Amino acid sequence: MVKVLEGAENLEKPNDIEEMGLQAFSSDPKQRLMCQCKIKKGDVTIEY
């Protein structure tokens, strides 16, 4: 679980597996599971 600080628009939408994980952890909208998300272009800055 990481917090996306910049570049969220450069990530693909969460897939089904990531969605289930995010719901299980009651994450906030800026959090993503980095083991599941994919960068489609550009840079992404995260905090972990």
C-alpha positions in Angstrom: 0.0 0.0 0.0 1.5 3.4 -1.0 0.2 6.9 -1.2 0.4 8.5 -4.6 1.7 12.1 -4.2 2.0 13.1 -7.9 1.2 11.5 -11.2 -1.9 9.5 -10.4 -3.2 10.4 -13.9 -0.2 8.3 -15.2 -1.5 5.1 -13.6 -4.0 2.7 -15.1 -7.3 2.3 -13.3 -7.2 -0.3 -10.5 -7.9 -3.9 -11.8 -10.3 -6.2 -10.0 -7.6 -7.7 -7.7 -6.4 -4.2 -6.7 -10.0 -3.0 -6.1 -10.6 -6.0 -3.7 -7.4 -5.2 -1.8 -8.2 -1.5 -1.5 -11.7 -2.3 -0.2 -10.3 -4.8 2.3 -7.9 -2.1 3.7 -10.5 0.7 3.6 -7.9 2.8 1.8 -8.2 6.5 1.0 -8.6 7.5 -2.7 -4.9 8.4 -3.0 -3.7 5.0 -2.0 -2.8 2.2 -4.4 -1.4 -1.3 -4.2 1.9 -1.0 -6.1 2.1 -4.8 -6.6 -1.0 -4.5 -8.8 -1.0 -1.1 -10.4 0.6 -0.3 -13.8 2.2 2.9 -15.0 0.9 3.8 -18.4 3.1 6.8 -19.0 5.2 9.5 -17.3 6.3 9.7 -13.7 4.6 8.8 -10.5 5.8 9.9 -7.0 4.8 7.8 -4.1 5.2 7.6 -0.3 5.4 4.3 1.4 
